[in-house]
Amino acid sequence: MIEFFTTNLWLLWIIISIVCLILELSSGDFFILCFAIGAAASSLLAGCGLSLTWQIIAFAVVSALSLFLVRPALIRKLHNPHRERLSNAEAMIGQIGRVSEPIEANGYGRVAIDGDDWKARSVDGIAIKKGTRVRVTRMDSIIVTVEPID
């Protein structure tokens, strides 16, 4: 088996490249992809009959160039920083809901937002009737602070 790979080093580089691509699928940060590109370049040199030393040098150089040239371009293209995706509490702020249990003055009630029912209080401590449309202005743990919009 070892004798087969020593005579067909291009195949070993292809296997390394495929393994790197499979590993890249689990990470998604385009780091391992650079090594897959380096291994693919080395397989081309092995197919041309260059020595193992040149193949390893090509793997290192092409992988390094990919890290500095290909990876940043892919990150800029696919992970657009201008398209910020809010999550958790930040995603709740600005949401519109409806009061499902009256909010008492300086007390609490409940608000239904997107099918979930949240413990809520009003911004100014005023009472808000059941059925009133409200907007989330702040979120403290699992308690939303709302203001009426009707």
Contacts in CASP RR format, 6 or more apart in sequence:
PFRMAT RR
TARGET T0000
AUTHOR 0000-0000-0000
METHOD contacts of the structure
MODEL  1
MIEFFTTNLWLLWIIISIVCLILELSSGDFFILCFAIGAAASSLLAGCGL
SLTWQIIAFAVVSALSLFLVRPALIRKLHNPHRERLSNAEAMIGQIGRVS
EPIEANGYGRVAIDGDDWKARSVDGIAIKKGTRVRVTRMDSIIVTVEPID
5 11 0 8 1.000
5 12 0 8 1.000
9 43 0 8 1.000
9 46 0 8 1.000
9 47 0 8 1.000
9 52 0 8 1.000
9 55 0 8 1.000
10 43 0 8 1.000
10 44 0 8 1.000
10 46 0 8 1.000
10 47 0 8 1.000
11 43 0 8 1.000
12 46 0 8 1.000
13 39 0 8 1.000
13 40 0 8 1.000
13 42 0 8 1.000
13 43 0 8 1.000
13 46 0 8 1.000
13 55 0 8 1.000
13 59 0 8 1.000
14 39 0 8 1.000
14 40 0 8 1.000
14 43 0 8 1.000
16 35 0 8 1.000
16 36 0 8 1.000
16 39 0 8 1.000
17 36 0 8 1.000
17 37 0 8 1.000
17 38 0 8 1.000
17 39 0 8 1.000
17 40 0 8 1.000
17 43 0 8 1.000
18 36 0 8 1.000
20 32 0 8 1.000
20 33 0 8 1.000
20 35 0 8 1.000
20 36 0 8 1.000
20 39 0 8 1.000
21 32 0 8 1.000
21 33 0 8 1.000
21 36 0 8 1.000
23 32 0 8 1.000
24 30 0 8 1.000
24 31 0 8 1.000
24 32 0 8 1.000
24 33 0 8 1.000
24 36 0 8 1.000
29 75 0 8 1.000
30 70 0 8 1.000
30 71 0 8 1.000
30 74 0 8 1.000
30 75 0 8 1.000
31 67 0 8 1.000
31 71 0 8 1.000
33 66 0 8 1.000
33 70 0 8 1.000
33 71 0 8 1.000
33 74 0 8 1.000
34 63 0 8 1.000
34 66 0 8 1.000
34 67 0 8 1.000
34 70 0 8 1.000
34 71 0 8 1.000
35 59 0 8 1.000
35 63 0 8 1.000
35 66 0 8 1.000
37 62 0 8 1.000
37 63 0 8 1.000
37 66 0 8 1.000
37 70 0 8 1.000
38 58 0 8 1.000
38 59 0 8 1.000
38 62 0 8 1.000
38 63 0 8 1.000
38 66 0 8 1.000
39 59 0 8 1.000
41 58 0 8 1.000
41 59 0 8 1.000
41 62 0 8 1.000
42 55 0 8 1.000
42 56 0 8 1.000
42 58 0 8 1.000
42 59 0 8 1.000
42 62 0 8 1.000
45 54 0 8 1.000
45 55 0 8 1.000
45 58 0 8 1.000
46 55 0 8 1.000
50 58 0 8 1.000
89 139 0 8 1.000
92 113 0 8 1.000
92 136 0 8 1.000
92 139 0 8 1.000
92 144 0 8 1.000
93 136 0 8 1.000
93 137 0 8 1.000
93 138 0 8 1.000
93 139 0 8 1.000
94 135 0 8 1.000
94 136 0 8 1.000
94 137 0 8 1.000
95 113 0 8 1.000
95 114 0 8 1.000
95 135 0 8 1.000
95 136 0 8 1.000
96 113 0 8 1.000
96 133 0 8 1.000
96 134 0 8 1.000
96 135 0 8 1.000
96 136 0 8 1.000
96 149 0 8 1.000
97 111 0 8 1.000
97 112 0 8 1.000
97 113 0 8 1.000
97 114 0 8 1.000
97 133 0 8 1.000
97 134 0 8 1.000
97 135 0 8 1.000
97 136 0 8 1.000
97 146 0 8 1.000
98 111 0 8 1.000
98 112 0 8 1.000
98 131 0 8 1.000
98 132 0 8 1.000
98 133 0 8 1.000
98 134 0 8 1.000
99 109 0 8 1.000
99 110 0 8 1.000
99 111 0 8 1.000
99 112 0 8 1.000
99 120 0 8 1.000
99 128 0 8 1.000
99 129 0 8 1.000
99 130 0 8 1.000
99 131 0 8 1.000
99 132 0 8 1.000
99 134 0 8 1.000
99 146 0 8 1.000
100 110 0 8 1.000
100 111 0 8 1.000
100 112 0 8 1.000
100 117 0 8 1.000
100 130 0 8 1.000
100 131 0 8 1.000
101 109 0 8 1.000
101 110 0 8 1.000
101 130 0 8 1.000
102 109 0 8 1.000
102 127 0 8 1.000
102 128 0 8 1.000
102 129 0 8 1.000
102 130 0 8 1.000
103 109 0 8 1.000
103 111 0 8 1.000
103 120 0 8 1.000
103 121 0 8 1.000
103 122 0 8 1.000
103 127 0 8 1.000
103 128 0 8 1.000
103 146 0 8 1.000
104 127 0 8 1.000
105 125 0 8 1.000
105 126 0 8 1.000
105 127 0 8 1.000
106 125 0 8 1.000
107 121 0 8 1.000
107 125 0 8 1.000
108 119 0 8 1.000
108 120 0 8 1.000
108 121 0 8 1.000
108 143 0 8 1.000
109 119 0 8 1.000
109 120 0 8 1.000
109 121 0 8 1.000
110 117 0 8 1.000
110 118 0 8 1.000
110 119 0 8 1.000
110 120 0 8 1.000
111 117 0 8 1.000
111 118 0 8 1.000
111 120 0 8 1.000
111 134 0 8 1.000
111 136 0 8 1.000
111 144 0 8 1.000
111 146 0 8 1.000
112 118 0 8 1.000
113 136 0 8 1.000
113 144 0 8 1.000
118 142 0 8 1.000
118 143 0 8 1.000
118 144 0 8 1.000
119 142 0 8 1.000
119 143 0 8 1.000
119 144 0 8 1.000
120 134 0 8 1.000
120 143 0 8 1.000
120 144 0 8 1.000
120 145 0 8 1.000
120 146 0 8 1.000
121 143 0 8 1.000
121 144 0 8 1.000
121 145 0 8 1.000
121 146 0 8 1.000
122 128 0 8 1.000
122 145 0 8 1.000
122 146 0 8 1.000
122 147 0 8 1.000
122 148 0 8 1.000
123 137 0 8 1.000
123 138 0 8 1.000
123 145 0 8 1.000
123 146 0 8 1.000
123 147 0 8 1.000
124 147 0 8 1.000
128 134 0 8 1.000
128 146 0 8 1.000
128 148 0 8 1.000
132 148 0 8 1.000
132 150 0 8 1.000
133 148 0 8 1.000
133 149 0 8 1.000
133 150 0 8 1.000
134 146 0 8 1.000
134 147 0 8 1.000
134 148 0 8 1.000
134 149 0 8 1.000
135 146 0 8 1.000
135 147 0 8 1.000
135 149 0 8 1.000
136 144 0 8 1.000
136 145 0 8 1.000
136 146 0 8 1.000
137 145 0 8 1.000
137 146 0 8 1.000
137 147 0 8 1.000
138 144 0 8 1.000
138 145 0 8 1.000
139 145 0 8 1.000
END
